[in-house]
Amino acid sequence: MSKHVFKRAGFLAATVGIAGLLSAGVASAHVTANVYGPQPAKGGYGSIFFRVPNEEKDAGTVKVEITVKPEYALSSVRAKPLPGWKAEVVKSKLPAPVTTDSGTQITEAVSKVSWTAEPGTKIAAGSTEFQEFQISAGKFPANVDTIEFPATQTYENGKVVEWNQPTPASGEEPEHPAPVVKLAEKSADGHGGGHGTDAKASEESHAASSSSDNTARWLGGAGLVVGALGLGVGAGATLRARRATASAKSDTEGTE
């Protein structure tokens, strides 16, 4: 009876350990656009954080570029300085003037924002690190519910990944989805918010989110440890069962 108990215990512990290892390794790994705090409103301003993970096992990320569609006519985009990365905001002449809801005609707008790693800096190879790149932008268009920011991720080995596929109405996520931000409706006074208040709230919410993310990563690490312990317990139980079986067999042979 002890033999069967040990075998079942070993199998259960090994199963739990493997499940823990697998679940800890499952995570979303594509470029996303995140808002911490008040959602940017139509016709207003807001802060957006582009979260960039690393998917290459043997190469780090050394450049990230965000494309701003001309129809959005974002005349003001500022990139927050990030140590080790050189930010660049590029403006281009629009194919045709865009008239805002206030009647202003815009002929030139931001077309790209990029961050290039300086020597010694990169998002490390593997899936354990990510970096966030922040912009403050506006005025957002007043005639759309969401805005897309196609992104390009360049690795140190020369590989380039385009995150530019729109998500269909069905909601089924494509292989390389473009980062998307949902715009809130204008406030009752007709304004869409300003840089100061939104940016401050965004920073505070981002700090809270970062804390939660650190906790999640700690729990993920704890899951790996528990999984490894489970495998160890399973292996130990199996070994003990084999020893018990061998001992019982030896005792039986000795009696005979």
N, C-alpha and C positions, 0 to 999 in steps of 0.2 A: 504493500500500500504506500509506503514511504517513497518507493521508486516512482510511482505515478504522480504523487504530490509534487515531488521535486521537478519532474519533467514539465508539469503544467505550470508551475511557478516560473521555471526558466523561460518557457515559451511566452507567458504573459508579460514578464519583465522585458524581454527582448522586443516584443511587439510594441509595448509602450515607449521604449527607448527609441525605436526607429520612427514611430509616429511623431515623437517630439522633435527629432532631428529634421524630419521632412517639413513639419508645420512651421518651424522656426525659420526655414530657408525660403518660404513662399512670400514674395513681396512684389508690389508693383514697381516696375523699373522703367518708366518713361518720363520725358520732360513734361512738367505740369506748370500751369499758371495758378498761383494761389493768392487769396486775399485774406488778410487777418484783420478783423474789425469790420467796420461798415463797408457794405458792398458798393463799389463805384456806381454812381448814378448816371443815367443818360444825360448828356450835356454837361457833365461835371468832371471832376478830377478824382484821382485816387492812386493808391500805391499797389503795385503788383509784384509778387515774388515768383521768379521762375526757378523751380526746383529741378536740379539736374543730377541724376544718379549716374553711375558708371557701370556699363554692361560688359565691357571688354575685360577678359581675364588677364591679359598680358600687356595692356596699354592704358595709360591715363588720359583723361580729357584735358585738352589744352586750349580749346576755343569753343565759345558758345555764341551763336548769332540769332537774333530775333528779327523777323521781318514784320514790318507794320504795313498793312494793306493801304493803298492810296485812298480808297474810298472812306477810310476812317478819318483822314485829314487831321492827324494829331500834330498840332503845331508846337506843342510843348511836351518834351520828354526829357527827364533828367535821370541819370544813372547814379545810384549811390556808390561812392568809392568802396572798393573791396581790396584789402591788402593782398598783394601778389598778382592782381589782375588789372590789366589796362582796359578801361571802358572807352567806347567810342560811339557817339550818336551821330548818325548821318541823315542829313536833310536832302530832299530831292524835289525838283519841280513836278507838280502834279500834271498828269495827262490833260486834265481839264479842271478849271476852278471848281471848288466845292463850297456851296453856300451853307453856313451853319443855321440853326434854328433862330438865331438872333439877327440873321441877315448879313453877317460878315462873310466876305469872300476870301477863301484861302487858296493861294496859288502854289505854296511851298509847304511841305510837311515832312515829318520824320519818316524815313523809309526803312532804316535798320538801326539796331542797337547791338553792339558786340562786346564781348569780354575776351581778351586774349591773355593767357597765362604768361607771366614773366618767368625767366629762368629759375628753376628750382621749385616752381609751383605747378600743381595740376590736381585734378580730382583723381585720386589713386585708382590703380587697376583693381578689378574685382567688384563685388557688389556690396561692400561694407561702408562706402562713403558717398556723400552727395554734397552739393554746394548750392546755395541760393543766391540769385542775382536780383537785386531790387531796382525797380524804376518807379518814378512818380510821373504820371502822364495826364493829359487832357487837352482840350475838352473832348470827352468821348462823344461819339455820334449819338444823336437823339432819336434816330429812326431804326435802331436795331436792338434786339434783346441780348445778343451775345457778340463778343468780338474774338476772333481767332488770331493767334500769333504764331505762325509757322516758325519752327526752330531748326537750326542746323547745329549738330554736335560733332566736333572734330577731335579725333584721337591722335596721340603722339606718333602712332604708327602710320598715319596718313588716312586712316579710314574715316569716312564722313557718313553720318546718319541723318537723314531728313525726317523731322517730326512734323509732317505737313498734311496728313490725311484728315479730312473732315469727318466728324462722327455723324452717321446717317440718322434720320428721324426715328428709326427703330431703337436707337440707343446702343446698338451693338458696337463695341469699341473696335476700331481698326487696328492693324498691326503697329502702325506708327502714327498715333493720333496727334493732331496739332493742339498745343495748349489753348485752352478756352477760358474766357472770363465772362460771367453773366453780369449784365448791367441791371441795376435796380431802377425803379421808376423815379421820376423827379419828385422832390419834396413838395409839400403843399405851397411853399412860397415861390415855386418855379425854378429854384436853383438846384444845382447838382452837387453841391459841396465844394470845398476848397482844399488847397494843399495842406494847410496847417493842422486843422482838427482831424481830418481823415488820416494824415500821416502819423500823428501822435497816437491815435487809436489803433492804427495798423501796427505800429511798433510794439505797443503794449500787448496786443493780441498775439503778435508774432513771438514775443518773449514767452508767453504762456504756452503757445503751440510748440515752441522749441523744447520747453521743459517736458511737455507731454511726449514729444518725439524721443527725447533722451530716455524717458521712463520706458517707452515701448521698446527701444533698442536694448535697454537693460533687461527687460523681461524676455526679449528674444534670446539674449545671451544666457539668461538663466534657463530658458527652455533647452538650449544646447547642452548645458551642464546636466540638467535633469535627464535629458535623452541619453547622454553618455553614461550617467550613473545607472540608468535603466539597463543599458546594454551590459554594463559591468555586472550588475546583479544577476541578469539573465545568464551570463556566461558562468558566473560563480555557482549559481544554482544547478546548472547543467553539469558542471564539473563535480559538484558534491554528489549529485545523483549517480554519476558514473562510478564514483568511488564507493558509494554505498552498495551499488549493484555488485561491483567487483568483490567487496568485502563479504557480502552475503553469499556469493558464489563460492568464495574461498572457504567460508565456514561450513557450507554444505558439503564440499568436497572433503574437508577435514573430518567431518562426522562420519562420512561414508567409509 
